[in-house]
Amino acid sequence: MVDEAYARYAIDANEGTTYLATFRAIVRKYPHKLPGDILHDLVASAPGSEGKWFAAAKDAGLFELAVSLAKQGPTDPRTLTRAARDFGVSEPEFAMSCGLSSLHWMLAGYGYDIARADVLDAYAAVIRAGETLGIATTEINTRIQAQLRNHGADRSVVAEVLSHQLR
């Protein structure tokens, strides 16, 4: 009976003001369901909004899923940068992926009113995560330069801001 109620009503009846709020409401109402299963159902219910569920996956500690969602669809660069900064020591691989994804979405034109400081914050978080992982700054810079080339972004604000760091 509970499973039927979940299948029929959980998503529609618990829509919150944010994707994260929706996820949390459903997790609270259906404690017998695994958070990962709930999140998969939510993602499937909103094709094209995969990146919007990033914060919910991160909040649930589903780091691999969070990274996958951030790569599948537009994700707010500042949200990704905060995750990169906050998890730089405890989950450095996750942090590295978040920081690089943040730069990716900035290059793709996502994010509201992206400023130079946003680019530098993302870069700094990637470098810190790399240090924790023992990855040389030159190797990280090479990855970022490849990202810039893949986006054809020689004149983007990201390329301009990072021009000194990437030398």
Contact map, one row per residue, 1 for C-alpha under 8 A:
11111000000000000000000000000000000000000000000000000000000000000000000000000000000000000000000000000000000000000000000000000000000000000000000000000000000000000000000
11111100000000000000000000000000000000000000000000000000000000000000000000000000000000000000000000000000000000000000000000000000000000000000000000000000000000000000000
11111110000000000000000000000000000000000000000000000000000000000000000000000000000000000000000000000000000000000000000000000000000000000000000000000000000000000000000
11111111000000000000000000000000000000000000000000000000000000000000000000000000000000000000000000000000000000000000000000000000000000000000000000000000000000000000000
11111111110000000000000000000000000000000000000000000000000000000000000000000000000000000000000000000000000000000000000000000000000000000000000000000000000000000000000
01111111111000000000000000000100000000000000000000000000000000000000000000000000000000000000000000000000000000000000000000000000000000000000000000000000000000000000000
00111111110000000000000000000000000000000000000000000000000000000000000000000000000000000000000000000000000000000000000000000000000000000000000000000000000000000000000
00011111111000000000000000000000000000000000000000000000000000000000000000000000000000000000000000000000000000000000000000000000000000000000000000000000000000000000000
00001111111110000000000000000000000000000000000000000000000000000000000000000000000000000000000000000000000000000000000000000000000000000000000000000000000000000000000
00001111111111000000000001000000000000000000000000000000000000000000000000000000000000000000000000000000000000000000000000000000000000000000000000000000000000000000000
00000101111111100000010001000000000000000100000000000000000000000000000000000000000000000000000000000000000000000000000000000000000000000000000000000000000000000000000
00000000111111100000000000000000000000000000000000000000000000000000000000000000000000000000000000000000000000000000000000000000000000000000000000000000000000000000000
00000000111111100000000000000000000000000000000000000000000000000000000000000000000000000000000000000000000000000000000000000000000000000000000000000000000000000000000
00000000011111110000010011000000000000000000000000000000000000000000000000000000000000000000000000000000000000000000000000000000000000000000000000000000000000000000000
00000000001111111010110000000000000000000000000000000000000000000000000000000000000000000000000000000000000000000000000000000000000000000000000000000000000000000000000
00000000000001111111110010000000000000000000000000000000000000000000000000000000000000000000000000000000000000000000000000000000000000000000000000000000000000000000000
00000000000000111110110000000000000000000000000000000000000000000000000000000000000000000000000000000000000000000000000000000000000000000000000000000000000000000000000
00000000000000011111110000000000000000000000000000000000000000000000000000000000000000000000000000000000000000000000000000000000000000000000000000000000000000000000000
00000000000000111111111000000000000000000000000000011011000000000000000000000000000000000000000000000000000000000000000000000000000000000000000000000000000000000000000
00000000000000010111111100000000000000000000000000001011000000000000000000000000000000000000000000000000000000000000000000000000000000000000000000000000000000000000000
00000000000000111111111110000000000000000000000000000000000000000000000000000000000000000000000000000000000000000000000000000000000000000000000000000000000000000000000
00000000001001111111111111000000000000000000000000000000000000000000000000000000000000000000000000000000000000000000000000000000000000000000000000000000000000000000000
00000000000000000011111111100000000001100100000000000001000000000000000000000000000000000000000000000000000000000000000000000000000000000000000000000000000000000000000
00000000000000000001111111110000000000000000000000000001000000000000000000000000000000000000000000000000000000000000000000000000000000000000000000000000000000000000000
00000000000001010000111111111000000000000000000000000000000000000000000000000000000000000000000000000000000000000000000000000000000000000000000000000000000000000000000
00000000011001000000011111111100000001000000000000000000000000000000000000000000000000000000000000000000000000000000000000000000000000000000000000000000000000000000000
00000000000000000000001111111110111001000000000000000000000000000000000000000000000000000000000000000000000000000000000000000000000000000000000000000000000000000000000
00000000000000000000000111111110000000000000000000000000000000000000000000000000000000000000000000000000000000000000000000000000000000000000000000000000000000000000000
00000000000000000000000011111110000000000000000000000000000000000000000000000000000000000000000000000000000000000000000000000000000000000000000000000000000000000000000
00000100000000000000000001111111100000000000000000000000000000000000000000000000000000000000000000000000000000000000000000000000000000000000000000000000000000000000000
00000000000000000000000000111111110000000000000000000000000000000000000000000000000000000000000000000000000000000000000000000000000000000000000000000000000000000000000
00000000000000000000000000000111110000000000000000000000000000000000000000000000000000000000000000000000000000000000000000000000000000000000000000000000000000000000000
00000000000000000000000000100111111011000000000000000000000000000000000000000000000000000000000000000000000000000000000000000000000000000000000000000000000000000000000
00000000000000000000000000100011111111000000000000000000000000000000000000000000000000000000000000000000000000000000000000000000000000000000000000000000000000000000000
00000000000000000000000000100000111111100000000000000000000100000000000000000000000000000000000000000000000000000000000000000000000000000000000000000000000000000000000
00000000000000000000000000000000011111110000000000000000100101000000000000000000000000000000000000000000000000000000000000000000000000000000000000000000000000000000000
00000000000000000000000000000000111111111000000000000000000000000000000000000000000000000000000000000000000000000000000000000000000000000000000000000000000000000000000
00000000000000000000001001100000111111111100000000000000000000000000000000000000000000000000000000000000000000000000000000000000000000000000000000000000000000000000000
00000000000000000000001000000000001111111110000000001001100000000000000000000000000000000000000000000000000000000000000000000000000000000000000000000000000000000000000
00000000000000000000000000000000000111111111000000000000000000000000000000000000000000000000000000000000000000000000000000000000000000000000000000000000000000000000000
00000000000000000000000000000000000011111111100000000000000000000000000000000000000000000000000000000000000000000000000000000000000000000000000000000000000000000000000
00000000001000000000001000000000000001111111110000000000000000000000000000000000000000000000000000000000000000000000000000000000000000000000000000000000000000000000000
00000000000000000000000000000000000000111111111011001000000000000000000000000000000000000000000000000000000000000000000000000000000000000000000000000000000000000000000
00000000000000000000000000000000000000011111111000000000000000000000000000000000000000000000000000000000000000000000000000000000000000000000000000000000000000000000000
00000000000000000000000000000000000000001111111000000000000000000000000000000000000000000000000000000000000000000000000000000000000000000000000000000000000000000000000
00000000000000000000000000000000000000000111111111000000000000000000000000000000000000000000000000000000000000000000000000000000000000000000000000000000000000000000000
00000000000000000000000000000000000000000011111111000000000000000000000000000000000000000000000000000000000000000000000000000000000000000000000000000000000000000000000
00000000000000000000000000000000000000000000011111000000000000000000000010000000000000000000000000000000000000000000000000000000000000000000000000000000000000000000000
00000000000000000000000000000000000000000010011111111000000000000000000011000000000000000000000000000000000000000000000000000000000000000000000000000000000000000000000
00000000000000000000000000000000000000000010011111111100000000000000110111000000000000000000000000000000000000000000000000000000000000000000000000000000000000000000000
00000000000000000000000000000000000000000000000011111100000000000000111111110000000000000000000000000000000000000000000000000000000000000000000000000000000000000000000
00000000000000000010000000000000000000000000000011111110000000000000100011110000000000000000000000000000000000000000000000000000000000000000000000000000000000000000000
00000000000000000011000000000000000000100010000011111111100000000100100000000000000000000000000000000000000000000000000000000000000000000000000000000000000000000000000
00000000000000000000000000000000000000000000000001111111110000001110110000100000000000000000000000000000000000000000000000000000000000000000000000000000000000000000000
00000000000000000011000000000000000000000000000000011111111000000100000000000010000000000000000000000000000000000000000000000000000000000000000000000000000000000000000
00000000000000000011001100000000000000100000000000001111111100000100000000000000000000000000000000000000000000000000000000000000000000000000000000000000000000000000000
00000000000000000000000000000000000100100000000000001111111111101100000000000000000000000000000000000000000000000000000000000000000000000000000000000000000000000000000
00000000000000000000000000000000000000000000000000000111111111100100000000000000000000000000000000000000000000000000000000000000000000000000000000000000000000000000000
00000000000000000000000000000000000000000000000000000011111111000000000000000000000000000000000000000000000000000000000000000000000000000000000000000000000000000000000
00000000000000000000000000000000001100000000000000000001111111000000000000000000000000000000000000000000000000000000000000000000000000000000000000000000000000000000000
00000000000000000000000000000000000000000000000000000000111111100000000000000000000000000000000000000000000000000000000000000000000000000000000000000000000000000000000
00000000000000000000000000000000000100000000000000000000111111111100000000000000000000000000000000000000000000000000000000000000000000000000000000000000000000000000000
00000000000000000000000000000000000000000000000000000000110011111110000000000000000000000000010000000000000000000000000000000000000000000000000000000000000000000000000
00000000000000000000000000000000000000000000000000000000000001111111000000000000000000000000010000000000000000000000000000000000000000000000000000000000000000000000000
00000000000000000000000000000000000000000000000000000100100001111111100000000000000000000000000000000000000000000000000000000000000000000000000000000000000000000000000
00000000000000000000000000000000000000000000000000001111110001111111110000000000000000000000000000000000000000000000000000000000000000000000000000000000000000000000000
00000000000000000000000000000000000000000000000000000100000000111111111000000000000000000000010011000000000000000000000000000000000000000000000000000000000000000000000
00000000000000000000000000000000000000000000000000000000000000011111111100000000000000000000000000000000000000000000000000000000000000000000000000000000000000000000000
00000000000000000000000000000000000000000000000001111100000000001111111110000000000000000000000000000000000000000000000000000000000000000000000000000000000000000000000
00000000000000000000000000000000000000000000000001100100000000000111111111100000000000000000000001001000000000000000000000000000000000000000000000000000000000000000000
00000000000000000000000000000000000000000000000000100000000000000011111111000000000000000000000000001000000000000000000000000000000000000000000000000000000000000000000
00000000000000000000000000000000000000000000000001100000000000000001111111000000000000000000000000000000000000000000000000000000000000000000000000000000000000000000000
00000000000000000000000000000000000000000000000111110000000000000000111111100000000000000000000000000000000000000000000000000000000000000000000000000000000000000000000
00000000000000000000000000000000000000000000000011110000000000000000011111110000000000000000000000000000100001000000000000000000000000000000000000000000000000000000000
00000000000000000000000000000000000000000000000000110100000000000000010011111011000000000000000000000100100001000000000000000000000000000000000000000000000000000000000
00000000000000000000000000000000000000000000000000110000000000000000000001111111000000000000000000000100100001100000000000000000000000000000000000000000000000000000000
00000000000000000000000000000000000000000000000000000000000000000000000000111111100000000000000000001110110001100000000000000000000000000000000000000000000000000000000
00000000000000000000000000000000000000000000000000000000000000000000000000011111110000000000000000000100000000100000010000000000000000000000000000000000000000000000000
00000000000000000000000000000000000000000000000000000010000000000000000000111111111000000000000000000000000000000000000000000000000000000000000000000000000000000000000
00000000000000000000000000000000000000000000000000000000000000000000000000111111111100000000000001101100000000000000000000000000000000000000000000000000000000000000000
00000000000000000000000000000000000000000000000000000000000000000000000000001111111110000000000001100100000000000000000011001000000000000000000000000000000000000000000
00000000000000000000000000000000000000000000000000000000000000000000000000000111111111000000000000000000000000000000000000000000000000000000000000000000000000000000000
00000000000000000000000000000000000000000000000000000000000000000000000000000011111111100000001001100000000000000000000000000000000000000000000000000000000000000000000
00000000000000000000000000000000000000000000000000000000000000000000000000000001111111110001011111100000000000000000000001001100100000000000000000000000000000000000000
00000000000000000000000000000000000000000000000000000000000000000000000000000000111111110000001000000000000000000000000001001000000000000000000000000000000000000000000
00000000000000000000000000000000000000000000000000000000000000000000000000000000011111111000001000000000000000000000000000000000000000000000000000000000000000000000000
00000000000000000000000000000000000000000000000000000000000000000000000000000000001111111111011000000000000000000000000000000000000000000000000000000000000000000000000
00000000000000000000000000000000000000000000000000000000000000000000000000000000000111111111111100000000000000000000000000001101100100000000000000000000000000000000000
00000000000000000000000000000000000000000000000000000000000000000000000000000000000001111111000000000000000000000000000000000000100100000000000000000000000000000000000
00000000000000000000000000000000000000000000000000000000000000000000000000000000000000111111000000000000000000000000000000000000000000000000000000000000000000000000000
00000000000000000000000000000000000000000000000000000000000000000000000000000000000000111111111000000000000000000000000000000000000000000000000000000000000000000000000
00000000000000000000000000000000000000000000000000000000000000000000000000000000000100111111111100000000000000000000000000000000110110000000000000000000000000000000000
00000000000000000000000000000000000000000000000000000000000000000000000000000000000000010011111110000000000000000000000000000000100010000000000000000000000000000000000
00000000000000000000000000000000000000000000000000000000000000110010000000000000000100110011111111000000000000000000000000000000000000000000000000000000000000000000000
00000000000000000000000000000000000000000000000000000000000000000000000000000000001111110011111111100000000000000000000000001100100000000000000000000000000000000000000
00000000000000000000000000000000000000000000000000000000000000000000000000000000000100010001111111110000000000000000000000001110110000000000000000000000000000000000000
00000000000000000000000000000000000000000000000000000000000000000010000000000000000100000000111111111000000000000000000000000000000000000000000000000000000000000000000
00000000000000000000000000000000000000000000000000000000000000000010010000000001101100000000011111111100000000000000000000000000000000000000000000000000000000000000000
00000000000000000000000000000000000000000000000000000000000000000000000000000001101100000000001111111110000000000000000001101100000000000000000000000000000000000000000
00000000000000000000000000000000000000000000000000000000000000000000000000000000000000000000000111111111000000000000000001100100000000000000000100000000000000000000000
00000000000000000000000000000000000000000000000000000000000000000000011000001001000000000000000011111111100000000000000000000000000000000000000000000000000000000000000
00000000000000000000000000000000000000000000000000000000000000000000000000111101100000000000000001111111110000000000000001000000000000000000000000000000000000000000000
00000000000000000000000000000000000000000000000000000000000000000000000000001000000000000000000000111111111000000000001001100000000000000000000000000000000001000000000
00000000000000000000000000000000000000000000000000000000000000000000000000000000000000000000000000011111111100000000000000000000000000000000000000100000000000000000000
00000000000000000000000000000000000000000000000000000000000000000000000001111000000000000000000000001111111111100000000000000000000000000000000000000000000000000000000
00000000000000000000000000000000000000000000000000000000000000000000000000001000000000000000000000000111111111100100001000000000000000000000000000000000000001000000000
00000000000000000000000000000000000000000000000000000000000000000000000000000000000000000000000000000011111111000000000000000000000000000000000000010010100111000000000
00000000000000000000000000000000000000000000000000000000000000000000000000000000000000000000000000000001111111000000000000000000000000000000000000000010000000000000000
00000000000000000000000000000000000000000000000000000000000000000000000000000000000000000000000000000000111111100000000000000000000000000000000000000000000000000000000
00000000000000000000000000000000000000000000000000000000000000000000000001111000000000000000000000000000111111110000000000000000000000000000000000000000000000000000000
00000000000000000000000000000000000000000000000000000000000000000000000000011100000000000000000000000000110011111100000000000000000000000000000000000000000000000000000
00000000000000000000000000000000000000000000000000000000000000000000000000000000000000000000000000000000000001111100000000000000000000000000000000000000000000000000000
00000000000000000000000000000000000000000000000000000000000000000000000000000000000000000000000000000000000000111110000000000000000000000000000000000000000000000000000
00000000000000000000000000000000000000000000000000000000000000000000000000000000000000000000000000000000010000111111011000000000000000000000000000000000000000000000000
00000000000000000000000000000000000000000000000000000000000000000000000000000000000000000000000000000000000000001111111000000000000000000000000000000000000000000000000
00000000000000000000000000000000000000000000000000000000000000000000000000000000000000000000000000000000000000000111111100000000000000000000000000000000000011001000000
00000000000000000000000000000000000000000000000000000000000000000000000000000000000000000000000000000000000000000011111110000000000000000000000000000000000000000000000
00000000000000000000000000000000000000000000000000000000000000000000000000000100000000000000000000000000000000000111111111000000000000000000000000000000000000000000000
00000000000000000000000000000000000000000000000000000000000000000000000000000000000000000000000000000010010000000111111111100000000000000000000000000000000001001100000
00000000000000000000000000000000000000000000000000000000000000000000000000000000000000000000000000000000000000000001111111110000000000000000000000000000000000001100000
00000000000000000000000000000000000000000000000000000000000000000000000000000000100000000000000000000000000000000000111111111000000000000000000000000000000000000000000
00000000000000000000000000000000000000000000000000000000000000000000000000000000100110000000000000110110000000000000011111111100000000000000000000000000000000000000000
00000000000000000000000000000000000000000000000000000000000000000000000000000000000000000000000000110010000000000000001111111110000000000000000000000000000000000000000
00000000000000000000000000000000000000000000000000000000000000000000000000000000000000000000000000000000000000000000000111111111000000000000000000000000000000000000000
00000000000000000000000000000000000000000000000000000000000000000000000000000000100110010000001100100000000000000000000011111111100000000000000000000000000000000000000
00000000000000000000000000000000000000000000000000000000000000000000000000000000000100010000001100110000000000000000000001111111110000000001000000000000000000000000000
00000000000000000000000000000000000000000000000000000000000000000000000000000000000000000000000100000000000000000000000000111111111000001001000000000000000000000000000
00000000000000000000000000000000000000000000000000000000000000000000000000000000000000010000000000000000000000000000000000011111111100000000000000000000000000000000000
00000000000000000000000000000000000000000000000000000000000000000000000000000000000100011001101100000000000000000000000000001111111110000000000000000000000000000000000
00000000000000000000000000000000000000000000000000000000000000000000000000000000000000000001000100000000000000000000000000000111111111111001000000000000000000000000000
00000000000000000000000000000000000000000000000000000000000000000000000000000000000000000000000000000000000000000000000000000011111111111000000000000000000000000000000
00000000000000000000000000000000000000000000000000000000000000000000000000000000000000011001000000000000000000000000000000000001111111100000000000000000000000000000000
00000000000000000000000000000000000000000000000000000000000000000000000000000000000000000001100000000000000000000000000000000000111111100000000000000000000000000000000
00000000000000000000000000000000000000000000000000000000000000000000000000000000000000000000000000000000000000000000000000000000011111110000000000000000000000000000000
00000000000000000000000000000000000000000000000000000000000000000000000000000000000000000000000000000000000000000000000000000000011111111011000000000000000000000000000
00000000000000000000000000000000000000000000000000000000000000000000000000000000000000000000000000000000000000000000000000000000011001111111000000000000000000000000000
00000000000000000000000000000000000000000000000000000000000000000000000000000000000000000000000000000000000000000000000000000010011000111111100000000000000000000000000
00000000000000000000000000000000000000000000000000000000000000000000000000000000000000000000000000000000000000000000000000000000000000011111110000000000000000000000000
00000000000000000000000000000000000000000000000000000000000000000000000000000000000000000000000000000000000000000000000000000000000000111111111000000000000000000000000
00000000000000000000000000000000000000000000000000000000000000000000000000000000000000000000000000000000000000000000000000000110010000111111111100000000000000000000000
00000000000000000000000000000000000000000000000000000000000000000000000000000000000000000000000000000000000000000000000000000000000000001111111110000000000000000000110
00000000000000000000000000000000000000000000000000000000000000000000000000000000000000000000000000000000000000000000000000000000000000000111111111000000000000000000010
00000000000000000000000000000000000000000000000000000000000000000000000000000000000000000000000000000000000000000000000000000000000000000011111111100000000000000000000
00000000000000000000000000000000000000000000000000000000000000000000000000000000000000000000000000010000000000000000000000000000000000000001111111110000000000000000000
00000000000000000000000000000000000000000000000000000000000000000000000000000000000000000000000000000000000000000000000000000000000000000000111111111000000000000000010
00000000000000000000000000000000000000000000000000000000000000000000000000000000000000000000000000000000000000000000000000000000000000000000011111111100000000000000000
00000000000000000000000000000000000000000000000000000000000000000000000000000000000000000000000000000001000000000000000000000000000000000000001111111110000000000000000
00000000000000000000000000000000000000000000000000000000000000000000000000000000000000000000000000000000001000000000000000000000000000000000000111111111110000100000000
00000000000000000000000000000000000000000000000000000000000000000000000000000000000000000000000000000000000000000000000000000000000000000000000011111111110000000000000
00000000000000000000000000000000000000000000000000000000000000000000000000000000000000000000000000000000000000000000000000000000000000000000000001111111100000000000000
00000000000000000000000000000000000000000000000000000000000000000000000000000000000000000000000000000000001100000000000000000000000000000000000000111111100000000000000
00000000000000000000000000000000000000000000000000000000000000000000000000000000000000000000000000000000000000000000000000000000000000000000000000011111110000000000000
00000000000000000000000000000000000000000000000000000000000000000000000000000000000000000000000000000000001000000000000000000000000000000000000000011111111101100000000
00000000000000000000000000000000000000000000000000000000000000000000000000000000000000000000000000000000000000000000000000000000000000000000000000011001111100110000000
00000000000000000000000000000000000000000000000000000000000000000000000000000000000000000000000000000000000000000000000000000000000000000000000000000000111110110000000
00000000000000000000000000000000000000000000000000000000000000000000000000000000000000000000000000000000001000000000000000000000000000000000000000000000111111110000000
00000000000000000000000000000000000000000000000000000000000000000000000000000000000000000000000000000000001000000001000000000000000000000000000000000000001111111000000
00000000000000000000000000000000000000000000000000000000000000000000000000000000000000000000000000000010011000000001001000000000000000000000000000000000100111111100000
00000000000000000000000000000000000000000000000000000000000000000000000000000000000000000000000000000000000000000000000000000000000000000000000000010000111111111110000
00000000000000000000000000000000000000000000000000000000000000000000000000000000000000000000000000000000000000000000000000000000000000000000000000000000011111111110000
00000000000000000000000000000000000000000000000000000000000000000000000000000000000000000000000000000000000000000001001100000000000000000000000000000000000011111111000
00000000000000000000000000000000000000000000000000000000000000000000000000000000000000000000000000000000000000000000001100000000000000000000000000000000000001111111110
00000000000000000000000000000000000000000000000000000000000000000000000000000000000000000000000000000000000000000000000000000000000000000000000000000000000000111111111
00000000000000000000000000000000000000000000000000000000000000000000000000000000000000000000000000000000000000000000000000000000000000000000000000000000000000001111111
00000000000000000000000000000000000000000000000000000000000000000000000000000000000000000000000000000000000000000000000000000000000000000000100000000000000000000111111
00000000000000000000000000000000000000000000000000000000000000000000000000000000000000000000000000000000000000000000000000000000000000000000110010000000000000000111111
00000000000000000000000000000000000000000000000000000000000000000000000000000000000000000000000000000000000000000000000000000000000000000000000000000000000000000011111
